[in-house]
Amino acid sequence: MEETTKIESKPKNITKHTNKVLLSSEIVWEKLNPARGDKSPQAGTIWGDRKEEVPTGFLAKFVDGFSSPPHIHNATYKAVVIKGSIHNDDPKAENMWMKPGSFWTQPKGEAHITSAKGTENIALVEIDKGPYLVKPIEEAFESGERPVNIDITNIVWLDHHQSDWISSSSNAKISFLWDRKSEDHMRGIFIKLPENFNGQIESNGSVLHSVLIKGELNYVMPGSNETKVLDTGSYFGSTDKAIHTVNNKNNQEALLYIKTNGSIKVIGV
């Protein structure tokens, strides 16, 4: 597959910085489904509010051996495994354990279960509109949508030869996960930054949400030049054209999930 989309404009001469960082250590955890009491997974909001009618991203944390009863949701969600192993499928399906970096979608109204195994199991979950509710399968309905499960080993990566969004100087790679061709034109992508990467992610959209799925990155705040150390589950974003300066000083690749309504350019310096 070849991505031919061109960069519309570079976000130069930025006078107002809207860059924001939320470290994983700053996330506030609460029960995802209070009706289940102590058996409920934990949830930590990153952006939005899953209890309101707004786009939302949150982390879901599951204990080892967790398995939900069959249920539905009133809202379709997209998710990425960050830690551990997670299974999400039809109630009668055999376990298919997804490792960190795997991506799946769960259509609204469709009966399913979610299970987890591992010392620590965390996934990024995002919805386009809340509230995010858990309902019994007796209320199941057909939405016309179909689920997607993509194991990390099946992700298709593009480099600067196949995508104009990657500069030849960066040695980064990109994968286009989903693209909603509607008025807001949101899209979800993975960016893989190699070890010793030092550079920038330029964004020209009015929305950019990014969560670190694997690895560790140093993020340099514009203006103050303060460096924030991002570990897995940490977030950065912006609400206007922006330049996100990051470097990867570790001996492993870093994997970012990005949701945006614009285009980006990954540039190595």
C-alpha positions as CSV (number, residue, x, y, z in Angstrom):
1,M,0.0,0.0,0.0
2,E,1.3,3.4,-0.9
3,E,0.2,6.6,0.9
4,T,0.2,9.5,-1.6
5,T,-1.4,12.2,0.6
6,K,0.7,15.4,0.5
7,I,1.4,17.7,3.4
8,E,-0.9,20.6,3.1
9,S,1.2,23.1,5.0
10,K,4.0,23.3,7.5
11,P,3.1,24.8,10.9
12,K,5.8,27.4,10.8
13,N,5.8,30.8,12.6
14,I,3.7,29.5,15.5
15,T,2.9,32.4,17.8
16,K,0.6,30.5,20.3
17,H,1.6,27.2,21.7
18,T,-1.2,24.8,22.5
19,N,1.1,21.8,23.3
20,K,0.0,19.8,26.3
21,V,1.6,16.8,28.1
22,L,0.0,14.4,30.6
23,L,2.4,11.9,32.2
24,S,1.1,8.4,33.0
25,S,1.9,9.2,36.7
26,E,-0.6,12.1,36.6
27,I,-3.5,10.0,35.4
28,V,-6.4,9.7,38.0
29,W,-7.8,6.2,38.1
30,E,-11.4,5.3,38.9
31,K,-13.8,2.3,38.4
32,L,-14.7,1.9,34.7
33,N,-18.0,0.1,35.5
34,P,-19.0,1.0,39.1
35,A,-21.9,-1.5,39.0
36,R,-19.4,-4.3,39.2
37,G,-17.8,-3.0,42.4
38,D,-14.3,-4.4,43.0
39,K,-14.5,-6.6,39.9
40,S,-14.6,-3.5,37.7
41,P,-11.6,-2.6,35.6
42,Q,-10.0,0.8,36.3
43,A,-10.2,3.8,34.0
44,G,-8.0,6.9,33.7
45,T,-9.1,9.7,31.5
46,I,-6.6,11.3,29.1
47,W,-8.8,13.6,27.1
48,G,-12.5,14.4,27.1
49,D,-15.0,12.8,29.5
50,R,-16.4,9.4,28.9
51,K,-19.5,10.3,31.0
52,E,-20.4,13.2,28.6
53,E,-21.3,13.5,24.9
54,V,-17.7,14.4,23.8
55,P,-14.8,12.6,22.1
56,T,-12.8,10.8,24.8
57,G,-9.7,8.8,25.3
58,F,-8.9,6.9,28.4
59,L,-6.7,4.1,29.7
60,A,-8.4,0.9,30.9
61,K,-6.6,-1.3,33.4
62,F,-7.4,-5.0,33.9
63,V,-6.2,-7.4,36.6
64,D,-4.6,-10.7,35.7
65,G,-7.3,-13.2,34.8
66,F,-10.0,-10.6,34.3
67,S,-12.9,-11.8,32.1
68,S,-16.0,-9.7,31.6
69,P,-19.5,-11.2,31.3
70,P,-21.0,-10.9,27.8
71,H,-22.1,-7.3,27.3
72,I,-22.6,-4.4,24.8
73,H,-21.7,-0.8,24.6
74,N,-23.8,2.1,23.4
75,A,-20.8,3.6,21.7
76,T,-18.3,2.2,19.2
77,Y,-14.7,2.3,20.5
78,K,-11.2,1.8,19.1
79,A,-8.4,0.4,21.3
80,V,-4.7,-0.3,21.4
81,V,-3.0,-2.7,23.8
82,I,-0.3,-1.0,25.9
83,K,0.7,-3.6,28.4
84,G,-0.1,-7.3,29.0
85,S,-2.3,-9.5,26.8
86,I,-6.0,-8.7,26.0
87,H,-8.7,-10.7,24.2
88,N,-11.8,-9.0,22.8
89,D,-14.3,-10.9,20.7
90,D,-17.6,-12.7,20.4
91,P,-18.6,-14.5,23.7
92,K,-18.1,-17.9,22.1
93,A,-14.8,-17.2,20.3
94,E,-11.5,-18.9,21.3
95,N,-9.0,-16.7,23.1
96,M,-6.9,-14.6,20.8
97,W,-4.4,-12.8,23.0
98,M,-3.3,-9.4,21.6
99,K,0.1,-8.1,22.7
100,P,1.2,-4.4,23.1
101,G,0.8,-2.5,19.8
102,S,-2.2,-4.5,18.7
103,F,-5.3,-2.6,17.6
104,W,-9.0,-3.4,17.7
105,T,-12.4,-1.9,17.3
106,Q,-15.6,-2.8,19.1
107,P,-18.9,-1.8,17.3
108,K,-21.7,-0.4,19.4
109,G,-24.5,-2.8,20.1
110,E,-22.5,-6.0,19.5
111,A,-22.3,-8.6,22.2
112,H,-18.7,-9.4,23.2
113,I,-16.4,-10.2,26.1
114,T,-13.0,-8.7,27.2
115,S,-10.4,-10.7,29.0
116,A,-6.8,-10.0,30.2
117,K,-3.8,-11.9,31.4
118,G,-0.5,-10.6,32.6
119,T,1.0,-8.9,35.7
120,E,-0.2,-5.5,34.3
121,N,-2.8,-5.1,31.5
122,I,-3.6,-1.7,30.0
123,A,-5.3,-0.5,26.9
124,L,-6.0,2.8,25.3
125,V,-9.7,3.2,24.6
126,E,-11.2,6.0,22.6
127,I,-14.7,6.9,21.6
128,D,-16.1,9.6,19.3
129,K,-19.0,10.5,21.5
130,G,-20.1,9.5,25.0
131,P,-21.4,8.7,27.4
132,Y,-19.6,5.3,27.4
133,L,-22.0,2.8,29.0
134,V,-21.9,-1.0,29.6
135,K,-25.3,-2.7,28.9
136,P,-26.6,-6.3,29.0
137,I,-26.7,-8.3,25.8
138,E,-30.5,-8.3,25.9
139,E,-30.2,-4.8,24.6
140,A,-27.9,-5.8,21.7
141,F,-28.6,-4.2,18.3
142,E,-27.1,-4.2,14.8
143,S,-25.1,-1.0,14.0
144,G,-24.0,-2.0,10.5
145,E,-20.3,-1.8,11.7
146,R,-17.9,-4.7,11.8
147,P,-15.1,-5.3,14.3
148,V,-11.4,-5.1,13.5
149,N,-8.6,-7.0,15.2
150,I,-5.1,-6.4,14.1
151,D,-2.2,-8.1,15.9
152,I,1.0,-6.1,16.2
153,T,2.7,-8.6,13.9
154,N,0.2,-7.8,11.1
155,I,0.7,-4.0,11.1
156,V,1.8,-2.7,7.7
157,W,4.6,-0.2,8.0
158,L,5.5,2.5,5.5
159,D,8.8,4.5,5.4
160,H,9.7,7.7,3.5
161,H,9.7,5.9,0.2
162,Q,6.0,5.1,0.5
163,S,4.7,8.0,2.6
164,D,5.2,11.7,2.2
165,W,4.5,12.1,5.9
166,I,7.9,10.6,6.8
167,S,11.1,12.5,6.0
168,S,14.2,10.6,4.8
169,S,16.2,12.1,7.7
170,S,14.0,10.5,10.4
171,N,14.2,6.7,9.6
172,A,10.7,6.6,11.2
173,K,7.8,4.5,9.9
174,I,4.0,5.1,9.8
175,S,0.9,2.9,9.6
176,F,-2.5,4.2,8.7
177,L,-5.0,2.4,10.9
178,W,-8.3,4.2,10.1
179,D,-9.5,7.2,8.2
180,R,-13.0,8.7,8.7
181,K,-13.9,10.7,5.5
182,S,-16.5,12.9,7.1
183,E,-16.7,16.5,8.1
184,D,-14.1,16.3,10.9
185,H,-11.9,13.9,8.8
186,M,-10.3,12.3,11.8
187,R,-7.7,9.5,11.3
188,G,-5.7,7.2,13.5
189,I,-2.1,6.3,12.8
190,F,0.9,4.6,14.4
191,I,4.3,6.2,14.3
192,K,7.4,4.2,15.0
193,L,10.4,6.2,16.1
194,P,13.8,4.4,15.9
195,E,16.3,4.3,18.7
196,N,18.3,7.5,18.9
197,F,15.7,9.4,17.1
198,N,15.9,13.1,17.5
199,G,13.5,15.4,15.8
200,Q,10.0,16.8,15.4
201,I,6.4,15.8,14.6
202,E,4.8,18.7,12.8
203,S,1.0,18.9,12.9
204,N,-1.3,21.1,11.0
205,G,-4.6,19.9,12.4
206,S,-6.9,21.6,15.0
207,V,-6.9,18.3,17.0
208,L,-3.9,16.0,17.8
209,H,-4.0,13.4,20.5
210,S,-1.0,11.1,20.9
211,V,-0.3,8.3,23.4
212,L,3.0,6.5,23.9
213,I,2.3,2.8,23.4
214,K,5.8,1.4,23.7
215,G,9.2,2.7,24.8
216,E,10.2,6.0,26.3
217,L,10.5,9.5,24.9
218,N,11.8,12.9,26.0
219,Y,9.4,15.7,25.0
220,V,10.6,19.3,24.9
221,M,7.9,21.8,25.8
222,P,7.9,24.8,23.4
223,G,8.7,28.2,24.9
224,S,10.2,26.9,28.2
225,N,12.3,24.1,26.7
226,E,11.4,22.0,29.7
227,T,11.9,18.3,29.1
228,K,9.2,15.9,30.1
229,V,10.0,12.2,30.2
230,L,7.2,10.2,28.7
231,D,6.8,6.5,29.5
232,T,4.1,4.1,28.2
233,G,0.6,5.5,28.7
234,S,1.8,9.2,28.7
235,Y,0.2,11.7,26.4
236,F,0.9,14.8,24.3
237,G,-1.4,16.8,22.2
238,S,-2.3,20.2,20.7
239,T,-5.4,22.1,19.5
240,D,-3.8,24.1,16.7
241,K,-0.9,23.8,14.3
242,A,2.1,22.7,16.4
243,I,5.6,21.3,16.5
244,H,6.2,18.4,18.9
245,T,9.9,18.0,19.6
246,V,10.8,14.5,20.9
247,N,13.9,12.4,21.2
248,N,14.4,8.7,21.9
249,K,17.6,8.1,23.8
250,N,16.8,4.4,24.5
251,N,18.0,1.3,22.7
252,Q,14.5,0.4,21.6
253,E,11.9,1.8,19.2
254,A,9.1,4.0,20.5
255,L,5.6,3.5,19.3
256,L,3.0,6.3,19.2
257,Y,-0.7,6.2,18.5
258,I,-1.9,9.5,17.0
259,K,-5.5,10.7,16.4
260,T,-5.7,13.9,14.4
261,N,-7.9,15.8,11.9
262,G,-4.9,17.1,10.0
263,S,-1.7,15.7,8.5
264,I,1.7,15.3,10.1
265,K,5.3,15.2,9.1
266,V,8.0,13.3,11.0
267,I,11.4,15.0,10.6
268,G,14.7,13.9,12.0
269,V,17.3,16.6,12.9
